[in-house]
Amino acid sequence: MTTYNVKYTNSSKTPITVDEKEINTSLSVNFPGRIRLEWGETVNENLMRLLENFAVRSSGADVDTPDAATSGAILNVPIEGQLWFNKTNNRLYSFDGADWRPYAERGQQYAANYGQIRHGQQLPLPVSPGGYNFDYDECIWAVSPFSYFTGFRNVQCNNDSINSTVTMTYTNSLFETIQGTANYLIIGIQRNENLGNSVF
C-alpha cells in the first residue's frame, strides 16, 4: 500500500498522511490518494478554491469569521497563512494561526483635521477629499495644551473617549479654574482597526 506524506512549508509540523484509497479532508483543501477515482475532480476543486481565495460571505454574528453554512464547513479548519476573501465586505483576510485578520485596503478613504479647540467643544470629524464622512470609531486623535498661563497650580487636558469632548482647564494660584484652548489632531481611516485616543 502506497501513502502520500504531504509536507507543510514549516518542516517542524507533522506531515499529513494520505492513504492511497482515501480522500483526506482534514483541511480546507482535500488530499486524494493515488488510486481514488475522484482524484482529478478533487485536485480541480482545490485549485478552484485557491483561485477564489475561498470566497464566501462572513457569519452573520461575526463579520471577521467565515459563514460555515455557506462554505459547507470548508473554512472550519484553516491553517496559518491561509487566505479568505470575505464576500460580505469585499476584503481579503489571512489566518494567523488563531484568528482571521483583514488586510489593509488600497484606496481607503482617509483624512485629518487639526488646529486649536476650546474647552467643552467636540473634536470635528474629518471628511475625506472624496466626501467620505468618518465616525469616531474610525478615528484616532490627540490633544495637548495650546499655551500655558504663568502661575498655575494644575492643568487638565483630556477628552472623552466616546464623544471626544475636550477638557482643557487651568487652576491658578487662587484655586480658580480657568477654561483654556488645546491643540488637536484627529485622523480618520476608513474601516480603521486601531481605535483610541491620546493626550500629550
N, C-alpha and C positions, 0 to 999 in steps of 0.2 A: 504494500500500500504506500502510495506517494503522498506526502503532505507538503504544503507550502508554509514557509515561515516568512510572514510579511513583517519586515523590519520598519520601525519608526526612524525618523531622522535622528532623534536623540537615541543613541545606541545604548544608553543605560536603561531604557524601557524594554520590558519583555516583549518579544515579537508575538504577533498573532498567528496562531497555528490554524491552518485550514486543511481539513481532510479532503481528499480527492473527490469524495462523493457529496460533500456538504456545500451549502452557501452560508458563510459566516456573516451574521447580521448584527454583530456586537457594536458597530459604529454607524455613522451616518451614511457611509458607502458600504456596499456589500462585497464580500470577497468569495468568488466561486471557486470550488475545487476544480481540478483539471479535467475531470470527466463528467461534470454536470452538463446536462443538455441545455440548460438556460444560461450557459457561460457567456455567450455573445450578448444576449439581452441584458444580463446583469452588468457587464462592462459598459455597454452603451448607456444604461440608466445612470451609472456612476458618472460617466462623462457629462451627461445632461445636467446632473445635479451640480457638478463642479462648474460647468459653463454658466449656469444661472446663479451661482453662489447661494444655492439652497433658498432661492427666492420664495418667501412665504410671509403672510401677514403676521403681526405680533399678537400676543394674547390680549384679550380684552381687558384683563385685570392688570397687566404689566406691559407697557409699550416696549420694554427692553428684553422681552422674552418671546421666543417663537411660539406660535399657536400650535400646540400638539395635535389638535383635532384636524387642522388643515394639512399639516405636514405628514400625518399618519405616524406621528412619534419619531420621525426620522431624525429630528434635531434634539431628541431627548438625551443622546449620548455624544455630545460634541467633544472634540479634543482640542488641546491648546493650539492656537494658531488658525483654527477653522474660521471661515468667513460665512456670513449670513446676510443676505440682502433683505431688509425689512420692508415689505411692500406697503405697510401701513403709513410709515413716514418717509419712505424712499431714501433710507440711509443704510450704509454698509456698516456691519458690526464684525468684530473679531472676538473669539473666545480666548480669555486669558488664563484658562485653567480652572476658574471659579465662576466668572460672570461674563456675559456678553457686553462688550464695550463699543460704543459708537465711534466711528471715525469722524474727525472734523470735516466739515463740508467746504468744498471750494465754492466761492461765490456767495458765502454767507453775507447777510447784511450786517454792518457794524457802524457805530457812530459814537461820538463822545460830546459831552458838554463840560465846560469848566468856567471858573470865574469866582466871584465873591457872592456870598449869600448871607442874609441877616438871620439872627436868632429867631426860631419859630417858623421859618419858611421850609418848604419841602423841596428837595432836590428836583430840578426839572429833568424829566425823562428825555433821553436823546431820540432824535428821528434821523434815520439814515438818508443819504442823498437820494435813494430810490423810493423814499416815502414810507419806509417801514417804521411803525411806532413800537418802541420797546416797552416791555413791562419791567418792573423792578426785579423780578426773579431771573431776568436775562442780563442783569447789570451787576457790575462791581463798582464800588465808589470809595473815595477817601475824602475826609475833611480835616482841616488844620486851621489854627488861629491865623487871621489875616494880619493883625497888628497887636502889639502889647501896650497896655497902659502902664505908666510908671506908678509904683506904689501899690500894686495889687497884692492881695494875700492868696488868692486862689483863682484858677482858670478851669472852666469846664467846657470842653469842646468834644461833642459826640453827635451821633444821630441815631434815630430809631431804626432798627433793622427791618421793620415791617413796612412802614410808610415813608421812611427816610426823611423825617422832620429833624432839622438841625437844632442842636442846643449849643449856644455859644455865649457864655456868661463869664464875667469877671467879678470877683469880690474885692472891693477896695479896702483901704486901711480903716475905714469906718464901718466895715462889715456890711456895706451896701452892695447889692447885686446890680451889676450894670450889664445890659444886653449888648452884644458885640457882633462883629462880622467875621465870617470864616471863609477861607479858600475851599473850593471843592473841585473834584474831578469825578465824573461818572462816565463809565464806558459800557456800552451795550454791544453784545454779540448775539446774533440770532441763535436761539436754542442753546444758549450758553450752559455748560455743565458746571462751571465754577461760580458758586453763589457766595455772597458775603460782602462785608464792608470793612474798612479800616479807618482808624483815627491816628493821626501823627501829632 
